Amino acid sequence: MIDSFVPYKSPGMDGIFPALLQEGQEVLIPYLVRIFCACLANGYTWRQVKLVFIPKPGRNSYCGPRDFTPISLTSFLLKTLERLVDRFQRDEILALKPLHPNQHAYQAGKSVETATHQLVVRVEKALDQQEITLGIFLDTEEAFNNTSYDSTCTALTKHGIYHTIVQWIRATLDGQQATVALGGFSRSVVVSRDWPQGGVPSPLLWCLVVNELLARLNVGGVYSQGYADDICLPEVGKFPNMVSGLMQWALHTTKAWCDELGLSVNPDKTRPVAFMGRRKLPGFFEPHLFGATLHRSISVKYLQVILDSWLTWREHVDVKARKAQNLSWACRIIRPSVTFPSFIWWSGCQTASAKKKLSRIQRLACLWITEAMYTTPTNAVEALNCLPPLELVVLSEARTTVHHLWSLGCWSYLHPKRGHSSILM
């Protein structure tokens, strides 16, 4: 566990950085084992936290607290013990009682791509069968900051986590003293309701908390899936009024769960999207959440992918193109930001308009690299840089992902209607 740390990462309040532990681990490990065992048995932990605020990218101004991300720098002794506890929970507890299969975050073999693709396949299968999909994408407000410690410990106990570990996690969270230093001034406060951003157990703790909501919804007949605090409810049916009614029940269930935990969902950022293809069907009624009416939208951004009502991927390609152009002016790496996640939207870049937009991005980069005249043909500057057209790069990365899933036997993520059988050739 000690060797997995980057040697010279920023230390916590004790000033111990990983290289000190790594170089002296032969001498330190026997003592650390005794210290860690005593901490778990007696509920003792390191409570001093150093807070560092990182500016969020893409903001117009940095005047408010929401324009920064607070990162907790804790002791690497604590992080070592947290990794040991996290490893034990995943290998022992979760191996016997795993998280809900529709939770895609922080689990081996699952990622943003699997979460997005599972949703897209569900929508496309419904369109193939002339059905309607009403999707609602929930935005839990400050999930990591507002979940109480009591709710966290209750979720851990329900999932079968050992009482000793639950008590130690409670001791780690409760009573932490956070110190902020800025401009020669420092202030320390006792944190009563927050999970440390950057803490080792924080992602798994949230997955265990939200696991109950996913179980309630799916047992009640409403399909739901999650990636950390991003919850998606794509309800499928033949009749708009039936789909709307089921969705309203799901929102009532979500509100009841939020009330139990003291959480809330921002109705202003929660938009229903009806995936109906080219059809226009009456009968939808707009659902309500926390006393607010949720007005339908024609598109939504979910895990870095923009989904429109027709799944044409046009808006997604447009946004990718604008973002790539901005990155090019800032001399940033462009291609990964454009192609990710190609496994989901590769078919959207095969149209003539999409190819033209992608070609403009690569042409601009090639002209800067070669310092060629602006009138130089695009094919020529691409050949000089040994670069294939960008739409072929997207297709190649999608093919690589499909081959990988095929070799692993992940048949559920491959859908013939999406052309996966054709790009395997």
N, C-alpha and C positions, 0 to 999 in steps of 0.2 A: 504493500500500500504506500509506503513512504517513497519508493522509487518512482511511483506514477506521477508525483508532483513535478512541475517545472522548477528547476533548482533555485531560480532567483526571482520567484514571484513576490509581490509585495507582502510583507508580514503583517501580523495583527499588532495589538497593543504590547505584546511581550517582546517584539522585535526578533522573533525566531523565524527565519526563512527556511525553506525546505533543504537547501544545500547543507545546512548545519546538521540536520537530522540524517540526511543521506550519507554524509561522510563519516558520521560517528555512530551509525546504527548498530554495528557489531557490539559496541559497548552499551548503547542506550536501550536496545530492545528488551533485555531482561527487566530493566527498571520500568520501561514503558508498559510492559505487560502487567506488572503489579499495579501500576497507577491506573490503567484502564479498567482492570477488574474491580478495583476499589471504587472507581467512579460509577460503574454500572450498578454495583451492589448498594452503594449509599446515595445514589442520585446526585453526585457531585459533578460539576462541570465548570468550564471556563465561561464566564459571563461578560467579560470585557470585549466590546466590539468597537472597531474603528470604522466610521462611515465615510465613504468617498462618493461624491456626486459626479456622475458621468453625463455630459450633455446628450440628449436624444437627437439623433440625426434628422435632418429635414425640417427643423423648426424655423419659423420666421424670426422669432425672438426667444431669448432665454431670460425672461423676467419672472416667471412663476415657478413654483415647486414642481409642477407637472412637466416642466421642460427638462427635468433631470431624472436620471435613474440612480437611486441610492444603492450602492454596492457595499456589503458588509465584509470587512476584512477581519476575520476571526483568527484565533491561534491555530497554527498548523498541527499542534497536538490535538486540538479539538477536531480538526478536519480529518486527521488520521483515524480517530475513534469513530467519527461519523461514517467514514467509508467502510470501516469494519462492520458497523451495525447495518448499514445499507446493504452490504454484500450478504450478510447473514439473512436479512429479511427476504432478499430476492432469491437466494439459493435454497432457503429452508421453508419460510412461511409462504411466499408467493408461488413456490413450486407446487405446494400442496393445494393452495387456494388462490389461484391466479386472479388478476384483475379482470374486469369485464372485457371480452374480446373486442368490443368496439372502442376501447381506449387505445389510442395509437401513440401516446407520448411516453418517452422514457422506458421503452420496452425493446428488448432485442428482436430484430427482424421487422420492426415497425417504424414508420417515419412520417414526415409530412406527405411524402408521395403516396404511401399506402392509404393514409386518411383521405386525401383528396381523390385518389383514384376510386376508392370504394364508394364515395359519394357520387362521382361522375358516372360510374357504371350503373348504379341504382337509378339515376335519373334517365340515362339513355335506354335502359331496359324498359322503363315505364313509357318512354316516348315510342319505342318500337311496338309496344302492346296497346297503343292508343290510350294510355292512362295519363293522369295529371299528377305532378309532383309539386307540393307546396312546401318550400323549404324556409325554415326560420333559423337564423344564425344568432345565437345568444352571446352577448358581450357582458360577462360578469365583471362588475366594477371592483377593481382593486382586490381580486380574489386572494392573492398572496398576502395582502396587508390587512384584510378585514375578517378573515376566518379566525374565530376565537380558539384559544388553546383547549377549552373544554370540548368543543366540537371536534377538534383534531384528535384528542385522546379517545373520545367516544368512537370515532371511526376506526382508529387503530385497534381498539379492543374488540369491536364487532368483527374485524377481519382476522382475529386470532393472533395478533401480535402479543408476545409475552409481556406480562405485567411489569417485569423488571425493566424491559426496554421502553415501555410506555411511560413509566415514571421517570426514566432518565431523559427521554425526549421532552417531557413536561418541564423538567428542571432546566433543560437546555434552553427552551423557549421562554419560560416565565422568569421575569426578573433580569433580563439582559440589560446591561448598561451600555448605551451607545454614546460614543464621544465623537463630536464633530469639531474640526479645527478649520478656520478660514480667516485669512488676513491677520494672523497673530492672536486671534480670539478663539477660545474653545469652550464648548458647553457639553455637559453630560446629562442624559435623561434616561429614565428607566422605561424600557419598551414593554407595553402591556398587551399589544395586539398586532403582531407583525411576524412574518417569517423572514429570516434573513435572505435578502437577494444575493445570490451567489453561494448560499449554504448548500452543503451536500444533500441533506435529507429533504429540502423544501419541495422539489418536484415530485418525489414519491409520496410525500405527505398529502399534497393536493390531489394526486391521483386516487389515493385511498379515500379522501373525503368525497370527491365527486363520483366515485364508483357507485355509491348508493343511488344517486340520481339516475345514472345510466341504467341501473338494474330496475328501478321503479318504472321508468318509461318503457323499457323493452318488455318487461313482464306485463305491463298494461296494454300491450299491443301497438305501441308507438315506437317506430324505429328511431334510435338516436345513436350518435357517435361523438366522440370527443378527442381533442388533442390538447392536453393540459386544460386550460380554462376556456378554450374555444369549443362550444357545444353546438352541434348541428342537429336539427330535427327535420329530415326530409320525409314527409308523409305522402304516400302514394295511394291513389284510388281512382275509380271511374267517374265519380260524381263530385262536383265542386263543393256542394253543401256538406257531404259526408266528410270530405278531406278537411274542410274548415272546422267542422265540429270536433274531429279527433285532435286537430292541432290546438283548439281552445282547451280541451281536456289536458293536453300535454303542458300547456302554459300554466294552467291552474296547479298542476302537479309540481312544476318547476317553482312557482311562487311559494307554494307550501314548504318546499324543501329549503328555499332561500330564507323564509321566515324562521324556520327551525335553527338555521345556522347564523342568522343575523347578516345575511348577504343580500345583495340586490342586483338586478339586471337593468341596464340603462335602456329604457324604451326608445330613446331618440336614436340609438345606434343599432337597434334591432329591427331589421327590415325583412318582411316576408317576400319571397320571390317565387312566382308561379312558373314552373317549367312546363309549357304547353305546346312548344313548337310554334307553328304558324297559326294555330287555332285561337279563336277568341270565344271563350265560353263564359256565359254569365253564371251567377249562382254563388260566387265567393262572397263571404262576409268577412270583414276585416277583424281579426282577433284582437283581444285586449290583454295587456300585461301591466301589472302594477297601476291599474286605473287609467292607462293611456292606450289609445287606439294605435295599432301598428299598421301603417299605410304601406301598401305594396310597392315594391321597386322592380325595375326591369333588370337589375344586375346587382351583384354583391361580391365583395372581395373576401375570400376564405382561404387562409393559409397561403398567401402570396399568389393565389390564382383568382382571376376575375371570371365569374360565371354569369352569363346572361341568360335570359329566358329561352333563347333558341339554341344555346350552346354553339354559337358560331365562332367564338374566340376572337372576334374582331376587336372588341374593346380591350381584351387582354393583350393582343399584339400591339395595339396603339399605345397602351400604357408602357409596355416593355420598350417600345421604340423611343418614346419620349424620355424614359428613365436612362436608357443607354446613351442617348445624345447628351444628356446632362452630365453623365459620368465621363463621357469622352472629353468634354470641356474641362472637367476637373482632373483629367489624366488618371482616371481610375481604371481598374480591371473591368472590362465590359462584357465579354462573352459569357461568363458564368451567370451574370445577372439576367442575361437575355434567355439563355437556354433552360434555366431551372424553372419548373420541373418539366422537362420536355416529354417525359413519359405520359403526362396528362394531356397536354395541349398540342402535341406534334401535328395532328391533322389540321389545326388551324393555320399553320404556316405554309400549307400547300396551295393556297389560292394565289392568284396573280397579284392582288393588292398587297397581301402579306409579304410575298417575296420581294416586292418593290420596296416596302418599308424596311425590311431587314437588309436589303442590298444597300440602301442609303447609309445605314449605320456602319456597315463594314467598309464601304467606300470611303467614308470620312476618316476612319482609322487608317486605312491603307495609304491614303494621300499624306497623312501626317508622318507615317513611318518612312515612306519612300521619298517624301518631299517632291513628288511629281507635280506636273502642271494640273490645274483643275479640270482641264479638258481631256485628260487621259481617260480612256475607257475603263470601266469598272473591272472587266475581265482581265485587262492587262495588269492593273495594280494588284489584283488578287493573285495572278500568276507570279508576279515579281516577289510577293510575300509568301508564296506557296500556301495560300489559304483557300480552301473550298468555299463555295457560297454558304451563307449562314443558315439557310433553310436545310442544307444537307448536313450541317453540323447538328442541328436540332434532331433531324431524322436519325442520324448515327447514334446520338446519345440515347434516344428512345429505343432504338434497336438493341443497344447494349443492355439497357435495363430490362427489356423483355426477355432477352436471352438469359440474363441472370435469374429472373424469377422463374423461367422455364426450367433451368437447371436445378433450382431449389425445390421444385414441385409446388410452387405457389399458384395453383391453377385458378384460385378465386380472384386473383388480380388480373387475369387475362380474359379479354372479352372479344370474341370474333367480330362483333359489330363495330368495334373500335379500330379494326384493321390490324390487330396484333398478329393474326395468322399470316398476314401479308408481309409485315416487316420482319418476320422471322426468317423469311426466305433469303 
